[in-house]
Amino acid sequence: MNVLLFEDVAVDRLFPATTGRPAFAITCGGYRLYDLAAKLVEHDAGAVAAVVRPHLAALVEADFPLVKPSQALKNDAGVTLAINARLVPSMTALDRLGKLAAAGIPSVVRHGESIAAAVLTPEHCPADLPYADGDLSTALRDLPLPSWESDLLLFDYPHDLVRHHVALCRASLEHRVASGEYRQLGDGVFVANDARLGEHVVTDTKAGPIVVEAGATVGPFCFLRGPVLLGAKCRVSEHSAIKDGVCLGHTTKIGGEIEASVIEPYTNKQHHGFVGHSYLGSWINLGAGTCNSDLKNTYGTVKMDYGRERVDTQMQFVGAVIGDYAKTAINTGIFTGKTIGVCSMVYGFVTTNVPSFTNYARFFGQVTESPPDVLVATQARMFARRNVPQRPCDVELIQAMYELTRHERQMAGEPLSL
């Protein structure tokens, strides 16, 4: 079996989380959809392919061991399972997709107006399916195959990343423990090689396990309440509180209080301050004292603005969704349910959504545009601090994201100027 991950037109609705990464690279509950796809093919020498937006193609080719989509479709040995990249990466989805592929019956699986998955065989799917141009889901919908409605879940809006993460975190981490190699230091505390917990660390695993990956370190006098995942080479500062459904990506530096949140690799929140019910992308730096609100003073459900659409999340707790490469100054305060675009620099109080590539100091009467060459130079300095080479595809991504998000700055109605 081969797996073909594809992005559809609705992936743009997940901005800023998907501005600089494919939807299958979003961490939710401790797994990415790519991780589950790799598990599906690992036992039968299958391969994973992907169809992504053009500005991500070079980055994905560099960062993921993928085959070409045409190779995945020419699967003489069995079926190709096409999976929408917005699929929520749950253990339930992994089980259902595995059974679907094992049955080998060509079909298309719908989720409302979207295509969630499809089982394809060489006999029922042309090798020249238009995977390179246009929307692959449209081509799948047009195939003369039976289709049926499924309860497989897709990410529809950015707040869904937080909703599903909180719901899935315990089951996903239990699956990770069962399929990995860990030492059990205490009841529900599982530690990989070279991971270190400092003195006087207090753990609470009644609600889920605590998983510490290889090379991660936890400073003294910390509190960890599961379910919690500390990624490889993650560093948690002394006196930190990490609790109630937190997944920290590899090579992150974390301090203060984190609750029910995802923080992707290479992001720094090293000092005091609170982050709750939020999703943070990669290469973000939060200045000391930065906090976000995740609860309205009225205790009502949080409504979020996406472009010109206002959506009631039906969630009482929603924090912030912050795109890759964003930065905050010291003592920044982010209001409930706000999004901060990629490559933005934020100061003071964040009372509105922040467009990408913006210097946002609205509290001080200043909102200006950040040119991409400044962000390319900043990227180079950040990468050098972590001994990560800056590749041409990384530079091209910054430039492409600037053009891709131009409409955000135009819609904001702010006096943006260079």
C-alpha positions as a printed Julia matrix, in Angstrom:
418×3 Matrix{Float64}:
   0.0    0.0     0.0
   1.05   3.57   -0.73
  -0.32   6.76    0.84
  -0.93  10.0    -1.05
  -1.46  13.03    1.19
  -3.16  15.92   -0.57
  -4.06  19.49    0.32
  -7.39  20.86   -0.88
  -8.55  24.45   -1.33
  -9.87  24.62    2.24
  -6.34  24.4     3.63
  -6.01  28.19    3.29
  -8.77  28.53    5.87
  -6.31  27.22    8.46
  -3.98  30.23    8.12
  -1.74  31.14    9.89
  -1.07  27.55   10.97
  -0.74  26.37    7.36
   0.83  29.46    5.81
   4.33  28.03    6.08
   3.71  24.31    6.54
   1.61  21.62    4.88
  -1.5   20.65    6.81
  -0.15  17.12    7.32
   2.75  18.61    9.34
   0.49  20.12   12.02
   1.02  18.5    15.42
  -2.21  17.54   17.17
  -2.3   15.34   20.25
   1.37  14.48   19.8
   1.23  13.23   16.2
   1.25  14.74   12.74
  -0.84  13.19    9.98
   2.44  12.45    8.2
   3.5   10.31   11.19
   0.33   8.22   10.93
   0.75   7.87    7.16
   4.26   6.53    7.73
   2.88   4.01   10.22
   0.33   2.8     7.67
   3.01   1.87    5.12
   5.87   0.75    7.37
   4.94  -2.95    7.41
   4.47  -3.51    3.68
   7.35  -1.49    2.18
   4.95   1.13    0.92
   5.71   4.79    0.3
   4.21   8.17    1.13
   3.68  10.91   -1.47
   2.22  14.39   -1.1
   0.45  17.05   -3.13
   0.95  20.49   -1.58
   0.58  24.13   -2.56
   3.32  25.29   -4.95
   5.12  27.55   -2.45
   5.68  24.57   -0.13
   6.87  22.05   -2.72
  10.62  22.63   -2.34
  10.45  22.73    1.45
   8.43  19.51    1.62
  10.79  17.77   -0.78
  13.74  18.76    1.44
  12.15  17.88    4.79
  10.09  14.73    4.13
  11.15  11.35    2.59
   8.45  11.28   -0.07
   8.04   9.73   -3.49
   6.46  11.47   -6.46
   2.64  11.33   -6.59
   2.81   9.55   -9.96
   4.9    6.79   -8.34
   2.38   6.38   -5.55
  -0.49   6.06   -8.02
   1.35   3.48  -10.14
   1.1    0.97   -7.32
   1.09  -2.44   -8.97
   1.51  -4.16   -5.63
  -1.71  -2.9    -4.09
  -3.91   0.07   -3.33
  -3.05   3.72   -2.93
  -4.8    5.42   -0.05
  -5.33   9.13   -0.73
  -5.81  11.12    2.49
  -6.85  14.75    2.88
  -4.0   16.6     4.6
  -6.57  18.28    6.88
  -7.54  14.95    8.44
  -7.26  15.03   12.22
  -4.41  12.63   13.17
  -6.18  10.41   15.69
  -5.74   6.77   16.66
  -9.31   6.19   15.53
  -8.5    7.59   12.08
  -5.37   5.43   11.85
  -7.38   2.3    12.6
 -10.19   3.13   10.18
  -7.85   4.07    7.35
  -5.88   0.88    7.83
  -9.04  -1.22    7.61
 -10.22   0.77    4.59
  -6.99   0.12    2.74
  -6.9   -3.54    3.76
 -10.37  -4.07    2.27
  -8.99  -2.75   -1.02
 -12.37  -1.67   -2.38
 -12.01   1.4    -4.62
 -14.15   4.18   -3.18
 -14.25   7.84   -2.18
 -14.83   8.84    1.44
 -16.62  12.16    1.99
 -16.8   14.48    4.97
 -19.56  16.93    4.21
 -18.48  18.9     1.13
 -14.89  17.67    1.4
 -13.12  14.51    0.3
 -11.6   12.92    3.4
  -9.95   9.92    1.73
 -10.1    7.62   -1.27
  -9.03   4.04   -1.96
  -7.47   3.88   -5.41
  -6.18   1.02   -7.55
  -4.38   1.15  -10.9
  -7.52  -0.24  -12.54
  -9.77   2.47  -11.13
  -7.45   5.46  -11.06
  -5.46   6.88  -13.97
  -1.76   7.39  -13.3
  -2.06  10.85  -14.85
  -4.56  12.04  -12.24
  -4.09  15.85  -12.24
  -2.2   15.93   -8.97
   0.19  18.7    -9.98
  -2.3   21.37  -11.02
  -5.62  22.34   -9.54
  -7.42  20.71   -6.65
  -6.82  16.96   -6.37
 -10.03  16.53   -4.39
 -11.99  17.7    -7.45
 -10.31  15.02   -9.56
 -11.08  12.39   -6.92
 -14.7   13.5    -6.74
 -15.02  13.08  -10.5
 -13.74   9.49  -10.52
 -16.44   6.89  -11.34
 -16.18   5.31   -7.9
 -18.78   4.69   -5.17
 -18.68   7.3    -2.42
 -19.94   7.33    1.13
 -20.13   9.71    4.07
 -17.73   9.14    6.98
 -17.33  10.52   10.47
 -13.58  10.98    9.94
 -12.74  14.45   11.25
 -11.09  17.28    9.31
  -9.64  20.57   10.52
 -11.99  23.29    9.29
 -10.7   26.33   11.21
  -7.58  27.14   13.24
  -9.37  26.75   16.56
 -10.05  23.11   15.62
  -6.34  22.46   16.15
  -6.79  23.24   19.83
 -10.17  21.48   20.12
  -8.95  18.18   18.72
  -5.55  18.39   20.4
  -7.11  18.53   23.85
  -9.51  15.69   23.02
  -6.84  13.39   21.53
  -3.79  14.08   23.64
  -4.15  11.28   26.18
  -4.95   8.5    23.69
  -2.18   9.6    21.33
   0.45   9.67   24.06
  -0.65   6.28   25.38
  -0.22   4.93   21.85
   3.22   6.55   21.64
   4.29   4.88   24.88
   2.97   1.47   23.8
   4.84   1.62   20.48
   8.09   3.2    21.69
  11.07   2.45   23.9
  10.96   4.29   27.21
  12.08   3.86   30.81
   9.32   4.28   33.35
  10.62   6.56   36.08
   7.39   6.62   38.02
   3.69   6.02   37.7
   2.85   7.22   34.19
   6.2    8.96   33.59
   8.04   7.58   30.54
  11.51   8.78   29.58
  13.63   8.08   26.47
  17.43   7.81   26.36
  19.46  10.79   27.56
  16.39  12.63   28.88
  16.9   14.24   32.27
  14.53  15.46   34.97
  15.97  17.86   37.52
  15.63  17.7    41.27
  12.28  18.25   42.97
  10.19  17.85   39.79
   6.57  17.09   40.71
   4.49  14.95   38.34
   0.76  14.21   38.18
  -0.34  11.52   35.71
  -3.92  10.89   36.82
  -5.28  12.43   33.6
  -2.65  11.04   31.23
   1.01  10.07   30.79
   4.08  12.26   30.76
   6.4   11.36   27.88
   9.92  12.8    27.69
  11.78  12.2    24.43
  15.51  11.68   23.87
  17.78  14.49   24.97
  15.05  16.56   26.61
  15.82  18.24   29.94
  13.53  19.49   32.7
  14.95  21.94   35.22
  14.5   21.69   38.99
  11.28  22.62   40.8
   9.02  22.08   37.78
   5.44  20.79   37.77
   4.29  18.41   35.03
   0.66  17.31   34.84
  -0.21  14.9    32.06
  -0.95  14.32   29.37
   2.33  15.98   28.39
   4.84  15.35   25.61
   8.28  16.92   25.8
   9.93  16.53   22.39
  13.51  15.53   21.66
  16.1   18.05   22.89
  13.34  20.17   24.41
  14.52  22.27   27.36
  12.12  23.23   30.15
  13.37  25.96   32.45
  13.3   25.72   36.24
  10.06  26.54   38.08
   7.91  25.89   34.99
   4.38  24.45   34.99
   3.52  22.27   31.96
   0.06  20.78   32.27
  -3.27  19.45   31.03
  -2.48  18.47   27.45
   0.76  20.06   26.25
   2.91  18.88   23.33
   6.28  20.57   22.95
   8.12  20.01   19.69
  11.77  19.08   19.41
  14.43  21.67   20.19
  12.04  24.04   21.93
  12.99  26.17   24.95
  10.1   26.58   27.34
   9.5   28.36   30.63
   6.61  29.74   32.67
   3.15  28.2    32.52
   1.86  26.25   29.51
  -1.59  24.65   29.43
  -3.43  22.6    26.77
  -1.27  23.84   23.89
   0.88  22.73   20.96
   4.27  24.33   20.42
   6.02  23.28   17.23
   9.81  22.69   16.9
  12.42  25.41   17.38
  10.08  27.81   19.17
  11.23  29.72   22.27
   9.08  30.68   25.21
  11.9   30.6    27.68
  10.74  33.0    30.38
   7.79  33.56   32.69
   4.33  34.14   31.25
   1.24  32.08   30.42
   0.27  30.32   27.19
  -3.0   28.4    27.26
  -5.24  26.58   24.76
  -3.08  27.81   21.91
  -1.23  26.64   18.83
   2.25  28.04   18.18
   4.15  27.33   14.98
   7.92  26.99   14.56
  10.72  29.53   15.03
   8.57  31.76   17.23
  10.08  33.73   20.09
   7.88  35.0    22.93
   9.48  37.73   25.02
   9.53  37.52   28.8
   6.15  38.16   30.37
   4.17  37.43   27.21
   0.75  36.04   28.12
  -2.41  35.14   26.29
  -5.98  35.04   27.54
  -7.92  31.83   26.86
 -11.18  32.66   28.67
 -13.64  35.52   28.2
 -14.67  37.57   31.22
 -18.27  36.54   30.49
 -17.31  32.82   30.48
 -19.13  32.51   27.16
 -17.97  30.71   24.04
 -15.17  32.35   22.09
 -15.92  33.87   18.68
 -13.01  34.18   16.24
 -12.6   36.35   13.16
 -11.21  34.7    10.05
 -10.96  37.27    7.28
 -14.46  38.69    7.02
 -16.07  35.66    8.68
 -16.89  35.49   12.38
 -17.11  31.95   13.73
 -18.5   30.84   17.08
 -16.01  28.17   18.18
 -18.5   26.68   20.67
 -15.47  26.47   22.96
 -15.13  28.22   26.28
 -11.33  28.06   26.26
  -9.46  29.3    23.17
  -6.16  31.14   23.3
  -4.09  32.23   20.31
  -3.01  30.75   16.99
   0.44  32.06   16.1
   2.14  31.52   12.76
   5.76  30.56   12.09
   8.53  33.13   12.68
   6.34  35.49   14.74
   7.91  37.38   17.64
   6.55  39.18   20.72
   8.16  41.85   22.85
   8.4   41.62   26.63
   5.11  41.82   28.51
   2.97  41.41   25.41
  -0.68  40.65   26.2
  -2.7   38.67   23.64
  -6.48  38.86   23.95
  -8.73  35.8    23.77
  -9.08  34.03   20.42
  -6.64  36.08   18.35
  -4.48  34.98   15.43
  -1.0   36.32   14.78
   0.28  35.91   11.24
   3.63  34.55   10.12
   6.74  36.74   10.35
   5.0   39.37   12.51
   6.55  41.32   15.37
   4.12  42.18   18.15
   4.32  44.73   20.96
   1.96  45.76   23.76
  -1.64  44.54   23.76
  -2.93  42.42   20.89
  -6.61  43.32   20.68
  -7.16  42.36   17.03
  -5.88  39.71   14.65
  -2.38  40.51   13.41
  -1.7   40.24    9.67
   1.44  38.43    8.53
   4.63  40.45    8.0
   3.44  43.2    10.32
   5.13  45.26   13.03
   2.14  45.46   15.34
   2.29  48.09   18.07
  -1.31  49.21   17.85
  -1.4   50.12   21.53
   1.23  52.75   20.72
  -0.47  53.83   17.48
   1.98  52.09   15.17
   1.26  49.34   12.66
   3.74  48.96    9.82
   4.74  46.35    7.28
   7.85  44.18    7.63
   9.65  43.7     4.3
  10.67  40.12    3.49
  14.4   40.89    3.27
  14.37  41.81    6.97
  12.76  38.46    7.78
  15.26  36.57    5.61
  18.12  38.17    7.56
  16.39  37.4    10.85
  15.86  33.8     9.75
  19.57  33.44    9.03
  20.49  34.67   12.52
  17.93  32.4    14.19
  19.08  29.35   12.26
  22.73  30.05   13.09
  21.92  30.11   16.82
  20.59  26.54   16.5
  23.29  25.38   14.05
  20.66  24.94   11.34
  21.77  25.79    7.78
  19.65  28.32    5.92
  18.74  26.65    2.62
  17.49  28.28   -0.56
  14.06  26.73    0.05
  13.88  28.46    3.47
  14.59  31.84    1.91
  12.14  31.18   -0.9
   9.47  30.28    1.65
   9.79  33.69    3.36
   9.46  35.47    0.03
   6.52  33.33   -1.07
   4.67  33.79    2.21
   5.01  37.55    1.9
   3.21  37.5    -1.44
   0.72  34.88   -0.29
  -0.38  37.01    2.68
  -0.52  40.38    0.96
  -4.34  40.27    1.14
  -4.19  40.06    4.96
  -2.48  43.41    5.19
  -4.86  44.96    2.68
  -7.94  43.65    4.51
  -6.67  44.83    7.88
  -7.4   48.42    6.93
  -4.33  49.56    8.86
  -2.02  52.37    7.71
   0.74  49.95    6.73
   3.9   51.49    5.34
   7.51  50.5     4.95
